Amino acid sequence: MASELVCFVMSGGVGSRLWPLSREDNPKQFHDLSGDGSMLAKTVRRLKARPDNQTPIYLIASERHADRVISDIASLGLNGGKPIFEPVGRNTAAAVAIATLQTISEHGSDALVLVVPSDHEISTDAQFWETVESGVPAAESGSIIVFGIKPTHAETGYGYIEVAGTDDRVAAVSRFVEKPNAETARNYVSSGRFYWNAGIFLFRADTMRRAFLEFQPDIWETAERAHKTARTDLSGICLPQGFYSAVPSTSIDYAVMEHARDIAMVTASFRWNDLGSWQSLLEASPTDRNGNVVMGDIVAMDCDSSYLRSQGRLLTVIGMTGVAVVATPDAVFVAPVSHSQNVKKVVEQLEKSGRLETKYTPSGDRVIINGSWRKRVEHWLFNETLPLWSTVGVDDVNGGFHEALGFDTRPLGRPKRMRTMARQIYAFAVAKERGWAGPADELIDHGIDFIAKYGRTTRGGWVRTLNVNGSVADPAEDAYDHSCVLLALCHAHRCGHREALRLAQETFHFIDAHLEDDRLNGFLETSGSNGMRFSNPHMHMLEAFLAWHGVTGDRTYLRRAARVVDLFRCHFFDQESWTVGENFDVDWLPLPGEKGLSTEPGHHFEWASLLIDFAQKSGQKDLASYARKLYSSAIASGLNRATGLAYAAVSRQGIPIDRLSRSWPQCEAIKAAIALDGIGGPDLKPEIEARVARLFRWHIDPAPLGLWIDRIDERGRSQATEVPASIFYHLVTALMQYLDKTEGQIESFPMPALGLGKGVAARALG
């Protein structure tokens, strides 16, 4: 009885050799390169075309591409197979190990496994299956089968297979050779013993299991742990980040094929092209009478043997021979076709400089209207949120503002943190600056009176927490809180508060005397502390210093900001992973274990917008590169694939540590995109609109009027039991910046009569 054959499609990778068309968010396998569907869809259709056989098909793909994978294959079906999603890429050895484990688990150890790439061009389905079937007997006998393509020229972009003889359809493999130089490739072709490696494998599941256990037991054992703990849902099989990230990352060629015995090669009868360069696309695509491939809105005159492609714009080319010209809405690539392999060098250079064009695909055929969320944002801010928090959010009995509200808008009686009191003052001041007609001055007075009366320490600092009635709950003088107070006082000063400048000067004096590290190495977490150090309070100090410079023009504040930026450069930012560390020891070395590896995407967004602000004020233009890198790493590794929202915390390698999505990082993502859109590079206006849309979709629209859902789990379900006031400042700042960015005039909305019957707002109108 013939063995069951199970197919696996490897759909990882970025396809950087086809930049600028192929990007990290939209790699080669999802593109229609020949006019009859995406490469992934064509691969699935080819596997389904096996004569008289229902062959199960599994896809091994990146989690970040889950939505695209599902939409591409939704109408095709997988004959009982399903997608398997990798949380992080671990190369082809891990993918083959997972394919083997899935086959053993679902189909038995004697089943045959066919592993194919998702992005290769193969001439006909019939020839493909005729070639595969010719290798089945040898695979059933225990050989690992690879498939070789008779070379037509000396190609330096492919791996090669050397065989012992060339007479048999199934030949013993002597060795595998990686991409050779031009002279070596010519010698290979002339010898007649070398074939291009098509990257297709056929084997019995138990054969591959034995090979892994003999040559790479670590890969097998770690992959087995990940497979056993995988979660299955409607989208497919999701491998766990913690276990799967432990699988060593290497190729199947290095891990197994170069060591295993009894490897045989089947010579392919089909025409094959891996479409790995613009030259290969020129060779594989239909051409006009002059040998040109012309795709898009193009006028070409006196051109021949060229690949010309344009998306969304007119491209005119005159008198060119043997060139590739590829234009997308945000980038143009031009090179001799014979040199087009070197586009990878361009991509590497762009990534080193933090350019976003390697990460994102322009909006293309999506119609994005700049400012499309303006009316909703304006209404929510001025008609729903500010009226609510300026009334029921104010504690008229004890002073200050309520720390949190329930979803019924009732105050919850929480202790009042200094940072929250300061942030409410700041939010109302910013609202006034942006045209809000509500009682901002009275609210600012109310907040400052409360903290100045109850929250000052004998040394001129500020306590960390007050009880509801204003008595001191926690007297610690915390750097984070002082940064928030400085920010609030800055905008209160701008709004004309009579005491704000004096209080700020006293706060600066306290910080210099009691919170500054004696070694001039940043700020202590609390006065007198000498333990752990955190980057986050320093980021908020930077925010406050930049605000004071913006209000006063005094470069003293810019010099203060520069010292924080120096810490960022020297200690906080990791050049290798493009991440900002959170937790350090007294010498600014990352803490051991998970704490030292933890990063927060929301803080990456905050740092990015602040660095752009500092760069524009100071002239340190190289900081734009840092900002782009921070934004890129947060988007690439810090987002939940199901919701598009930023996780609370991920490791430096992008593995989720805290899977909750809170509302404030989504606000900071909006601010970062706005900042980056103003400094050149790709057009991020569609990204800004998308970020605002996600904020409303998940955090604002499901909540009662004027409130928000602060905590959402990885499946998009609310985990919020209250509405923290500390988030108000993030929302007001981000959405006000959005209104500024989209260049509309903010109407001065009067306070509605309904709901203003008490407290500060009522007194203001009274």
Protein Blocks (a to p, Z undefined) as FASTA:
>chain_A
ZZdddddddfedjhlmlcckbcfklcfklpcfkonacfklmmmmmmmmpghiacdddddd
dfklmmmmmmmmmmnognhpacdddfbdebjklmmmmmmmmmmmmnojkbccddddfkbc
cfbfklmmmmmmmmmmmmmnopacddddddfbdcfkbccdddfbfkbmbdcdfbdcdddd
fklmmmmmmnopaccdehiacddfklmmmmmmmmmmmlmmmmmmmmmmpccdfklccddf
klmmmpccddfklmmmmmmghiacdddfbdcdehlafklmmmmpccdfkopacedjddde
hiahiacddehiacddehiahiacdddfkbccdddfklmmmmmmmmmmmmmnopaklmpc
ceklaccdehklmmmmmmmmmmmmmmmmmmmmpcfkngpjdfbdcfkopaehiacdfklm
mmmmmmmmmmmmnopabfkllmmmmmmmmmmmmmpcfkopacfbdcfkopafblcdcfkl
mmmmmmmmmmmmmnopaklmmmmmmmmmmmmmmmpcfklnajafbghiacdcdfklmmmm
mmmmmmmmmmnopaklmmmmmmmmmmmmmmmpcfklopacfbdcfkopacehjllmpccf
klmmmmmmmmmmmmmmnopaklmmmmmmmmmmmmmmmccfklopacfbdcfkopafblcd
cfklmmmmmmmmmmmmmngpjdfklmmmmmmmmmmmmmmmmpcehiacfbdcfkopafbf
bdcfklmmmmmmmmmmmmmmnopacddddddfehplgcjllmmmZZ
